[in-house]
Amino acid sequence: MKAMILTIILLIGTTISLKAQKVFSVQYANQAAVKIFVVDFENQADLKVFKVTHQNQAGKNDGKWFFTEYANQAAKKLFFVDYQNQADLKIFFVDYENQAGWRNKSKQHLMY
């Protein structure tokens, strides 16, 4: 019984941590789960992103991203493309945490 409870707790903990927006920028497109393009204007973005400085500040798919030092620490591996038509997701980096969030919720599944 204890083993079963422990297993359930571990599964829940793993699921919660996978939703955190800990990301890693890879060198090659084929290593990435999501291809990203950074737009020049906020109104062009699917997601407005705020870069947090500590991993415990990372949000749960709400645009608060923590860039990890190593790929195995990240929930999502990203590749930044050069052209908008190559991207799965268009982002805009914002200056303040309260500005982060989805503009196009139909793309939200990409970051789960």
C-alpha positions as CSV (number, residue, x, y, z in Angstrom):
1,M,0.0,0.0,0.0
2,K,2.8,2.4,0.9
3,A,4.6,1.7,-2.4
4,M,1.4,2.5,-4.3
5,I,1.0,5.8,-2.5
6,L,4.6,6.7,-3.1
7,T,4.3,5.9,-6.8
8,I,1.2,8.1,-7.1
9,I,3.0,11.0,-5.3
10,L,6.0,10.6,-7.6
11,L,3.7,10.6,-10.7
12,I,1.9,13.7,-9.6
13,G,5.2,15.5,-8.8
14,T,6.7,14.6,-12.2
15,T,3.5,15.8,-14.0
16,I,3.6,19.1,-12.1
17,S,7.3,19.7,-12.8
18,L,6.8,18.9,-16.5
19,K,4.3,21.8,-16.8
20,A,6.8,24.3,-15.4
21,Q,8.3,26.5,-18.1
22,K,11.9,25.5,-17.8
23,V,13.3,25.7,-21.3
24,F,16.6,25.0,-23.0
25,S,17.7,26.5,-26.3
26,V,19.2,23.8,-28.5
27,Q,21.7,24.2,-31.4
28,Y,19.8,22.3,-34.1
29,A,16.2,22.3,-35.2
30,N,15.9,18.5,-35.1
31,Q,16.7,18.5,-31.3
32,A,13.8,20.8,-30.5
33,A,10.2,20.1,-29.4
34,V,9.2,23.6,-30.5
35,K,10.6,26.0,-33.1
36,I,10.4,29.6,-31.9
37,F,10.5,33.0,-33.7
38,V,10.9,36.2,-31.8
39,V,8.7,38.9,-33.3
40,D,9.4,42.7,-33.2
41,F,6.0,43.7,-32.0
42,E,3.8,42.4,-29.2
43,N,0.7,42.2,-31.3
44,Q,2.4,39.7,-33.7
45,A,3.1,37.2,-30.9
46,D,1.3,34.0,-29.9
47,L,2.9,34.2,-26.5
48,K,4.4,37.1,-24.5
49,V,7.4,35.8,-22.6
50,F,9.1,37.1,-19.4
51,K,12.5,35.6,-18.6
52,V,12.7,34.8,-14.9
53,T,16.0,34.7,-13.1
54,H,15.4,31.7,-10.8
55,Q,13.9,28.3,-11.7
56,N,11.4,28.4,-8.9
57,Q,9.8,31.5,-10.5
58,A,9.0,29.6,-13.7
59,G,5.4,29.6,-14.5
60,K,3.1,26.8,-15.6
61,N,2.6,27.5,-19.3
62,D,1.9,31.2,-18.6
63,G,4.8,32.8,-20.4
64,K,7.3,32.9,-17.5
65,W,10.3,31.1,-18.7
66,F,13.5,30.0,-17.0
67,F,16.3,29.1,-19.4
68,T,18.2,26.1,-17.9
69,E,21.9,25.6,-18.2
70,Y,21.6,21.9,-19.4
71,A,19.1,20.2,-21.7
72,N,18.1,17.5,-19.2
73,Q,16.9,20.1,-16.7
74,A,14.3,21.5,-19.1
75,A,10.7,20.6,-19.7
76,K,10.9,21.9,-23.3
77,K,13.7,22.1,-25.8
78,L,13.4,25.1,-28.1
79,F,15.1,26.2,-31.3
80,F,15.1,29.8,-32.4
81,V,14.5,30.0,-36.1
82,D,15.5,32.9,-38.5
83,Y,12.2,33.2,-40.3
84,Q,8.7,33.5,-39.1
85,N,7.3,30.9,-41.5
86,Q,9.6,28.2,-40.0
87,A,8.2,28.7,-36.5
88,D,5.7,26.7,-34.5
89,L,5.3,29.5,-32.0
90,K,5.9,33.3,-32.2
91,I,7.0,35.0,-29.1
92,F,7.7,38.5,-27.8
93,F,9.9,39.2,-24.8
94,V,8.2,41.6,-22.3
95,D,9.9,43.7,-19.7
96,Y,7.6,43.0,-16.8
97,E,6.3,39.7,-15.3
98,N,2.7,40.8,-15.3
99,Q,2.8,41.3,-19.1
100,A,3.5,37.6,-19.8
101,G,0.8,35.4,-21.2
102,W,-0.9,33.9,-24.2
103,R,-2.3,36.0,-27.0
104,N,-3.2,33.0,-29.1
105,K,-4.5,30.2,-26.9
106,S,-4.8,27.7,-29.8
107,K,-1.0,27.3,-29.6
108,Q,-0.9,26.7,-25.9
109,H,-0.7,23.0,-26.3
110,L,2.8,23.4,-27.8
111,M,4.3,24.3,-24.4
112,Y,2.7,21.4,-22.4
